[in-house]
Amino acid sequence: MSRYDDVPTTTFEVTASTGARRLVRHYRRRFPPEPTTSPSTALHTVVPGDRLDLLSAALTGDPLGFWRLCDANAALDPDDLVSAEAVGTQVVVPRPGVPR
């Protein structure tokens, strides 16, 4: 599952400096859920050397689902969750399969 599965797309027309026109399709803005509304299964205390993909794999079974950890912890920059400054802090582990 992708974080963009349920995000609608939109299309707009652009004109190049040459006068050529083309349609550009893109995803609309995705609003992550409020962290307090995300059901969680556990808390993980960050230790030196933690990597978000490895945490996601170990704790949720999906190494590519690191964005769920980001959403559950309101992290805009994924590296903030496991940086050297984050050692000793707790990361909320969302329940696997929980939609955004």
Secondary structure as GFF3:
##gff-version 3
##sequence-region A 1 100
A	DSSP	beta_strand	9	15	.	.	.	ID=ss1
A	DSSP	beta_strand	21	27	.	.	.	ID=ss2
A	DSSP	three_ten_helix	35	37	.	.	.	ID=ss3
A	DSSP	beta_strand	40	45	.	.	.	ID=ss4
A	DSSP	alpha_helix	52	60	.	.	.	ID=ss5
A	DSSP	three_ten_helix	63	65	.	.	.	ID=ss6
A	DSSP	alpha_helix	66	72	.	.	.	ID=ss7
A	DSSP	three_ten_helix	78	81	.	.	.	ID=ss8
A	DSSP	three_ten_helix	84	86	.	.	.	ID=ss9
A	DSSP	beta_strand	90	94	.	.	.	ID=ss10
###
